Amino acid sequence: MAGPPTPRMTGGPLRGRPASRPEGAAGRADAQAPGEGTGTPPTAPAPGAGEPGAPGTPGAGPARGAAGRQLGRAAGRLRAPVGSRGNALHAGAWWLWAVGLAVAASRTTNPLLLGLLVGVAGYVVAARRTDAPWARSYGAFVKLGLFVIALRVAFSALLGSPIPGTHTLFTLPEVPVPGWAEGIRLGGRVTGEQLLFAFYDGAKLATLLICVGAANALASPARLLKSLPGALYEAGVAVVVAMTFAPNMVADVFRLRTARRLRGRPTGGVRAVAQIGLPVLEGALERSVALAASMDARGYGRTAQVPAGVRRTTNALTLGGLLGVCAGSYGLLAAEGARYGLPLTAAGLAAAAAGLRLGGRRSVRSRYRPDRWGARAWLVAGSGAAVAALMIHAGTVAPEALHPGVVPPTVPELPLWPALSVLVGLLPAWVAPLPPAPPGPQESSP
């Protein structure tokens, strides 16, 4: 006669019955030290009175934990977040930062400092640019800067230079010019001093172009247009369209060259350039027509009716303010007009701002989600302003360090504290929001 069925054992106790532990196993578990032979960490004994971790004792653990949490929250606030529509950096901050670097570049011809400025701009662009079409234009501006340097040196060799020199490199065939063109020569003796001066001058202009290219690669033109005052909206549209032409053209050229390379066609040479140029111009025309249609559909050009007195006051304030700024700037540059230059400039800026404020009444457009000027925008713009101010101060204190000698030629040296002031421009690489990660390839389902 078969007995009752034996229950099948599983990995745990039987359902409905509490798991029983043998007395020997219980004794062995109780005899073990805390944390030994088990998967749980040992439990520390409670601190006694007067010990560092005891409650009510100075330097207690909860106090240290609260301080650590506060430091962690502060570090989290300083850490750059991932960029989104809500926390995107103001486009004007990028342009102010780039203008500060450009002002610093205009104050020196030292190739080492100019190279350092280009390196700072390139590092920030590499760290904070996105995958937008305008972000690819930085390389084109770098190539344009190199072309400017080569063109400046070539013009100096062909057309001559007023820089005297004793180190003759070579002599070109000289072309005689008529008497009314006296002072201009074609060909002739080419010296090392004039080529060195042309290289320094071209490097300064190339650095200015590269700084503008950095701002164009980092700031969205559409967001910049949205942040302009209402009185400057029409002029801002023209400027933004002109600024977006170069990045879009670069993107079209890159796309067409890639397509020709995939088809096995050559991408270099005069014939390839001619075949690529027509589709690029056709694409630019199509974008212009599409932009005009979208602007017309959104009511662009419609203005509100304002009284005639307000229009006259706006024109008078704007024109008077601009004239005051021009006269004040001349006073600041001249040694005799330093007394009235600053007050006149401030008054002109105030009048121009009032005119722009009144002129904004004609604009009937509204702003959807306007960009905020936060602490990070102040830091980015302030870093560029600091670089410009420190470089201007260095030009008044040690001008020989910023302008190396050409006659006779001297080896340029890297001044210490102007170089450190240029490195302040690296601040946006840490405080600006991080660009969002590009979407990865989608996994195909089996």
C-alpha positions in Angstrom: 0.0 0.0 0.0 1.5 3.2 -1.1 2.1 5.9 1.5 1.1 9.6 1.1 2.8 11.5 -1.7 6.0 13.2 -0.7 6.0 16.9 -1.4 8.5 18.1 -4.0 11.2 20.3 -2.5 11.8 23.7 -4.0 14.4 26.4 -3.4 12.4 27.7 -0.4 10.3 26.5 2.4 7.0 24.8 1.8 4.1 27.2 1.2 1.9 27.6 4.2 4.6 26.4 6.7 7.1 28.7 8.3 10.7 27.9 7.7 12.3 26.3 10.7 15.9 26.8 11.5 17.8 24.0 13.3 19.1 24.8 16.8 22.7 24.1 15.8 22.5 26.5 12.9 21.0 29.2 15.1 23.7 28.7 17.6 26.4 29.0 15.0 24.9 32.1 13.5 24.6 33.8 17.0 28.2 32.8 17.7 29.5 34.5 14.6 30.8 38.1 14.8 28.6 40.7 13.2 29.0 40.7 9.5 30.9 37.5 9.2 29.5 34.7 7.1 26.5 36.8 6.2 25.7 39.1 3.3 25.0 42.1 5.6 27.6 44.6 6.8 28.5 44.7 10.4 26.5 47.0 12.6 28.7 49.5 14.5 28.0 49.9 18.2 26.2 53.1 19.2 28.6 55.8 20.2 28.9 56.6 23.8 28.6 60.0 25.5 31.5 62.3 24.6 32.5 60.4 21.5 32.7 62.2 18.1 29.6 60.6 16.7 27.4 60.9 19.8 24.2 63.0 19.6 24.6 66.4 21.1 28.3 66.4 20.7 30.1 69.0 18.6 31.1 67.6 15.2 28.3 65.0 15.2 27.7 62.8 12.2 24.3 64.5 11.2 25.9 67.9 11.2 28.7 66.6 8.9 26.1 64.9 6.7 24.1 68.2 6.4 27.3 70.1 5.4 28.2 67.4 2.9 24.7 67.6 1.4 24.9 71.4 1.1 28.3 71.1 -0.6 26.9 68.5 -3.0 23.9 70.7 -3.9 26.2 73.7 -4.5 28.5 71.5 -6.7 25.4 70.3 -8.6 24.3 73.8 -9.2 27.7 74.8 -10.6 27.9 71.7 -12.8 26.8 72.4 -16.4 23.5 70.8 -17.2 22.5 69.2 -20.5 21.2 71.9 -22.8 17.4 71.9 -23.5 14.9 74.5 -24.7 14.3 75.7 -21.1 17.9 76.2 -20.0 19.6 77.1 -23.4 22.2 79.8 -23.1 21.1 83.2 -24.4 22.5 83.8 -28.0 23.6 87.3 -27.1 25.9 85.9 -24.4 27.8 84.0 -27.0 28.2 87.0 -29.3 29.3 89.2 -26.4 31.9 86.6 -25.5 33.1 86.4 -29.1 33.2 90.2 -29.4 35.4 90.4 -26.3 37.9 88.0 -27.8 37.8 90.0 -31.1 38.5 93.2 -29.2 41.4 91.5 -27.5 42.7 90.3 -30.9 42.5 93.9 -32.3 44.8 95.1 -29.6 47.8 92.9 -30.4 49.9 91.7 -33.3 51.8 89.1 -31.2 51.3 85.9 -33.1 51.6 83.8 -29.9 48.7 85.7 -28.3 46.7 85.6 -31.5 47.3 81.8 -31.7 46.2 81.5 -28.0 43.0 83.4 -28.8 42.3 81.1 -31.7 42.9 78.1 -29.5 40.6 79.3 -26.8 37.8 80.0 -29.3 38.3 76.6 -31.0 38.3 74.7 -27.6 35.0 76.3 -26.6 33.5 75.6 -30.0 34.6 72.0 -29.8 33.2 71.6 -26.3 29.8 73.4 -26.7 28.7 73.3 -30.3 25.7 71.3 -31.3 24.8 69.3 -34.5 22.9 72.2 -36.0 23.8 73.3 -39.6 25.3 76.6 -38.5 27.6 74.8 -36.1 29.6 73.4 -39.0 30.7 76.9 -40.2 33.7 77.2 -37.8 36.0 75.3 -40.0 35.1 77.4 -43.0 36.0 80.6 -41.0 39.4 79.1 -40.1 40.1 78.4 -43.7 39.0 81.9 -44.6 41.4 83.3 -42.0 44.3 81.3 -43.5 43.3 82.6 -46.9 43.3 86.2 -45.6 46.8 85.8 -44.2 48.1 84.4 -47.6 46.4 87.1 -49.5 47.8 89.9 -47.3 51.3 88.5 -47.7 50.9 88.2 -51.5 49.6 91.8 -51.8 52.5 93.1 -49.7 55.0 91.3 -52.0 53.3 92.5 -55.2 52.3 96.0 -54.3 55.1 96.9 -51.9 54.9 98.2 -48.3 56.0 101.4 -46.6 57.9 99.3 -44.0 61.6 99.9 -44.6 63.8 96.8 -44.7 67.4 95.7 -45.2 67.0 91.9 -45.5 66.2 91.4 -49.2 64.6 88.1 -49.9 64.1 88.3 -53.7 63.3 90.8 -56.4 60.3 90.8 -58.6 60.1 92.3 -62.1 58.9 95.9 -61.6 56.2 97.3 -63.8 56.3 101.1 -64.4 53.2 103.1 -63.3 52.0 106.5 -64.6 52.8 109.7 -62.7 49.3 110.1 -61.3 49.8 106.7 -59.5 52.9 107.9 -57.7 53.4 106.0 -54.4 52.2 102.7 -55.9 54.6 100.2 -57.3 54.1 96.8 -58.9 56.9 94.3 -58.2 60.4 95.3 -57.1 62.4 94.4 -54.0 60.8 92.3 -51.4 62.2 92.4 -47.9 61.7 90.1 -44.9 60.5 93.0 -42.7 57.6 93.9 -45.0 56.5 90.2 -45.2 56.7 89.9 -41.5 54.6 93.0 -40.9 52.1 91.7 -43.5 51.9 88.3 -41.7 51.3 90.0 -38.3 48.6 92.2 -39.8 46.9 89.4 -41.6 47.0 87.2 -38.5 45.2 89.8 -36.6 42.4 90.1 -39.2 42.2 86.3 -39.4 41.7 86.0 -35.6 38.9 88.5 -35.8 37.2 86.4 -38.5 37.7 83.2 -36.4 36.1 84.8 -33.3 33.1 85.8 -35.4 33.0 82.3 -36.7 33.0 80.9 -33.2 29.9 83.0 -32.3 28.2 82.0 -35.5 28.8 78.3 -34.7 27.6 78.5 -31.1 24.7 80.9 -31.2 21.4 80.1 -33.0 20.5 82.8 -35.5 16.8 82.3 -34.9 17.1 82.7 -31.1 19.3 85.8 -31.6 16.6 87.3 -33.8 14.0 86.6 -31.3 16.0 88.4 -28.6 16.4 91.7 -30.6 14.3 94.8 -29.6 11.1 95.4 -31.6 12.5 98.5 -33.2 15.5 96.6 -34.6 13.5 93.5 -35.8 13.5 94.4 -39.5 17.2 95.2 -39.6 17.9 92.1 -37.5 16.1 89.9 -40.0 18.4 91.2 -42.8 21.5 90.7 -40.6 20.5 87.2 -39.5 19.6 86.1 -43.1 23.0 87.4 -44.2 24.7 85.5 -41.3 23.0 82.2 -42.1 23.9 82.3 -45.8 27.5 81.2 -45.1 26.7 78.2 -42.9 24.0 77.0 -45.2 26.2 77.4 -48.2 28.9 75.4 -46.4 26.4 72.7 -45.5 25.2 72.5 -49.2 28.8 72.3 -50.5 29.6 69.5 -48.0 26.4 67.6 -49.0 27.0 67.9 -52.7 30.7 66.9 -52.4 29.7 63.8 -50.4 27.1 62.9 -53.0 29.7 63.2 -55.8 32.2 61.2 -53.9 29.7 58.4 -53.4 29.0 58.4 -57.2 32.7 58.1 -58.0 32.9 61.6 -59.4 35.8 64.0 -58.7 35.3 66.7 -56.1 38.3 68.9 -56.9 39.2 71.0 -59.9 37.6 73.8 -61.8 35.0 71.6 -63.5 33.8 70.0 -60.2 33.5 73.5 -58.6 31.5 74.7 -61.6 29.2 71.7 -61.3 28.7 72.1 -57.6 28.2 75.9 -57.7 24.9 75.8 -59.7 23.1 73.4 -57.2 24.3 75.6 -54.3 22.9 78.8 -55.9 19.7 76.9 -56.7 19.3 75.8 -53.1 20.0 79.3 -51.8 17.2 80.7 -54.1 14.8 78.0 -53.0 15.5 78.8 -49.3 15.0 82.5 -50.0 11.6 81.9 -51.6 10.6 79.6 -48.7 11.7 82.2 -46.1 9.8 84.9 -47.9 6.6 82.8 -48.0 6.9 81.8 -44.3 7.5 85.4 -43.2 4.4 86.6 -45.2 2.3 83.8 -43.7 3.3 84.9 -40.2 2.4 88.5 -40.8 5.9 89.9 -41.1 6.0 93.6 -41.9 2.7 94.5 -40.2 3.1 97.4 -37.8 0.8 99.1 -35.3 -0.5 102.7 -35.7 1.3 105.1 -33.3 0.8 108.9 -33.0 2.9 111.2 -35.1 4.4 112.8 -32.0 5.7 109.4 -30.8 7.3 108.8 -34.2 9.1 112.1 -34.2 10.3 111.7 -30.6 11.5 108.2 -31.5 13.5 109.4 -34.5 15.0 112.3 -32.5 16.0 110.2 -29.6 17.5 107.5 -31.8 19.4 109.8 -34.1 20.6 112.1 -31.3 21.7 109.1 -29.2 23.8 107.7 -32.1 25.4 111.1 -32.7 26.2 111.3 -29.0 27.8 107.9 -29.0 29.9 108.8 -32.0 31.0 112.1 -30.5 31.7 110.5 -27.1 33.7 107.7 -28.7 35.9 110.3 -30.5 36.3 112.1 -27.2 37.4 108.9 -25.5 40.0 108.2 -28.2 41.4 111.7 -28.2 43.6 112.8 -25.4 42.0 116.3 -25.2 38.4 115.1 -25.1 38.6 112.6 -22.2 36.7 114.9 -19.9 33.5 115.1 -21.9 33.8 111.7 -23.8 32.5 109.4 -21.1 29.4 111.6 -20.1 28.5 112.2 -23.7 28.8 108.5 -24.5 26.6 107.6 -21.5 24.0 110.2 -22.5 24.0 109.0 -26.1 23.4 105.4 -25.0 20.6 106.4 -22.7 18.9 108.4 -25.5 19.3 105.6 -28.0 17.9 103.1 -25.6 14.9 105.3 -25.0 14.4 105.7 -28.7 14.5 101.9 -29.2 12.0 101.4 -26.4 9.6 103.9 -28.0 10.2 102.4 -31.5 9.2 99.0 -30.2 5.6 100.1 -30.0 5.3 99.8 -33.7 6.0 96.1 -33.5 2.9 93.9 -33.0 4.7 90.6 -32.8 4.8 88.5 -29.6 7.5 86.3 -28.2 6.8 82.7 -27.4 9.1 81.4 -24.6 11.6 84.3 -24.6 15.1 83.4 -23.7 16.2 84.1 -20.2 19.4 85.9 -19.3 20.6 83.9 -16.3 23.7 83.5 -14.2 25.4 81.3 -16.8 24.9 84.0 -19.5 26.4 86.6 -17.2 29.5 84.3 -16.7 29.9 83.7 -20.4 29.5 87.3 -21.5 31.6 88.5 -18.5 34.5 86.2 -19.4 34.7 87.8 -22.9 34.5 91.3 -21.4 37.2 90.4 -18.9 39.6 89.2 -21.7 39.0 92.5 -23.6 39.5 94.7 -20.6 42.7 92.9 -19.5 44.1 93.1 -23.0 43.4 96.8 -23.3 45.0 97.4 -19.9 48.1 95.4 -21.0 48.4 97.5 -24.1 48.7 100.6 -21.9 51.1 99.1 -19.4 53.4 97.0 -21.7 52.8 97.8 -25.4 56.1 96.3 -26.5 55.0 92.8 -25.4 51.8 93.0 -27.5 53.5 94.4 -30.6 56.8 92.6 -31.4 59.4 94.6 -33.3 59.5 94.3 -37.1 62.4 96.7 -37.8 64.7 95.1 -36.8 62.9 91.7 -36.6 62.7 90.3 -33.1 61.5 86.9 -31.9 58.0 87.3 -30.3 57.7 86.4 -26.6 54.7 85.2 -24.8 53.9 87.7 -22.0 52.7 85.9 -18.8 49.8 87.8 -17.5 48.3 88.8 -20.9 48.4 85.1 -21.7 46.6 84.3 -18.5 44.0 86.9 -19.2 43.3 85.2 -22.5 42.7 81.9 -20.7 39.8 83.5 -18.9 37.9 83.0 -22.2 37.8 79.3 -21.5 35.2 79.7 -18.8 32.2 79.0 -21.2 33.6 75.5 -21.7 32.7 74.7 -18.1 29.7 76.8 -17.3 27.7 76.8 -20.5 25.1 74.0 -20.9 26.3 70.8 -22.5 25.0 70.1 -26.0 22.4 67.3 -26.1 23.7 63.9 -27.2 22.9 63.0 -30.8 20.3 60.3 -31.1 21.8 56.9 -31.5 21.0 54.3 -34.1 17.6 52.6 -33.4 17.8 48.9 -32.7 15.9 46.7 -35.1 13.5 44.3 -33.5 13.9 40.6 -34.4 
